[in-house]
């Protein structure tokens, strides 16, 4: 059975969300609203102010088990095409926050690589 256009588009979006949780983080921001450059500029002062200790702590930052379990559940439902509009909105918020954290972590790694 062939999925409807709406379901196919939703599945494509879910695959994009899942793929970009771990790689190419900025691309999802670009593809959704073109704000990657803005996000980079907004976060630049944070990365400039990082010392080695803060950078190391930022790199270790990850979701608590309860939050990660919820994200995993939403990702699964997204891949299956079963997200409600409310869940989709919630999932997108988690992904956005994850993107910001990932960008900050990448900047922290860059800070550490330049200092070693």
C-alpha positions in Angstrom: 0.0 0.0 0.0 1.4 3.4 -1.0 1.4 6.1 1.6 -0.6 9.3 1.0 1.4 12.4 0.2 0.7 13.7 3.7 2.0 10.6 5.3 5.0 10.5 2.9 5.9 14.1 3.7 5.6 13.4 7.5 7.8 10.3 7.1 10.4 12.4 5.2 10.3 15.0 7.9 10.8 12.4 10.6 13.7 10.9 8.8 15.3 14.4 8.5 14.7 15.0 12.2 16.2 11.6 13.2 19.2 12.0 10.9 20.0 15.5 12.1 19.9 14.6 15.8 23.4 13.3 15.5 24.9 14.7 12.3 24.6 17.9 10.2 22.7 19.7 13.0 22.7 23.1 11.4 21.1 21.7 8.2 17.8 21.0 9.9 17.6 24.6 11.1 18.4 25.8 7.6 15.9 23.6 6.0 13.1 24.6 8.4 13.4 28.4 8.5 16.7 29.6 7.1 17.9 30.8 10.5 21.2 28.9 10.8 23.3 32.1 10.3 21.2 33.9 12.9 21.6 31.0 15.4 25.3 30.9 14.8 25.6 34.7 15.4 23.5 34.5 18.6 25.6 31.7 20.0 29.0 33.1 19.0 29.4 35.3 22.2 28.8 32.1 24.3 31.6 30.2 22.5 34.0 33.2 22.8 33.5 33.2 26.5 34.1 29.5 27.1 37.2 28.5 29.1 38.5 24.9 28.9 36.7 23.8 32.0 33.3 25.1 30.8 33.9 23.7 27.4 34.6 20.2 28.8 31.4 20.4 30.9 29.3 21.5 28.0 30.6 18.6 25.9 29.4 16.2 28.6 25.9 17.7 28.6 23.1 15.3 27.7 19.4 14.8 28.3 18.4 13.1 31.5 17.0 9.5 31.1 13.3 10.5 31.3 13.7 13.2 28.7 15.7 10.9 26.4 13.1 8.2 26.7 10.4 10.7 25.7 12.4 11.9 22.7 13.0 8.3 21.7 9.3 7.6 22.0 8.4 10.6 19.9 11.0 9.7 17.3 9.6 6.2 17.0 6.1 7.5 16.6 7.3 10.0 14.1 9.0 7.3 12.0 5.8 5.3 12.1 3.7 8.3 11.1 1.7 8.2 14.4 2.5 11.6 15.9 -0.5 13.8 16.9 -0.1 17.5 16.1 0.6 18.1 19.7 3.3 15.5 19.8 4.8 16.8 16.6 5.1 20.2 18.1 6.7 18.7 21.2 9.1 16.7 19.1 10.1 19.7 17.1 10.8 21.6 20.3 13.1 18.8 21.6 14.9 18.8 18.2 15.4 22.6 18.3 16.8 22.5 21.8 19.0 19.6 20.8 20.2 21.5 17.8 21.2 24.5 20.0 23.0 22.2 22.5 24.8 20.4 19.6 26.0 23.6 18.1 27.3 24.8 21.5 29.0 21.4 22.0 30.6 21.7 18.5 31.8 25.2 19.5 33.2 23.9 22.8 35.1 21.1 20.9 36.5 23.8 18.6 37.6 25.8 21.6 39.4 22.8 23.1 41.1 21.9 19.9 42.4 25.4 19.5 43.8 25.4 23.0 45.6 22.1 22.8 
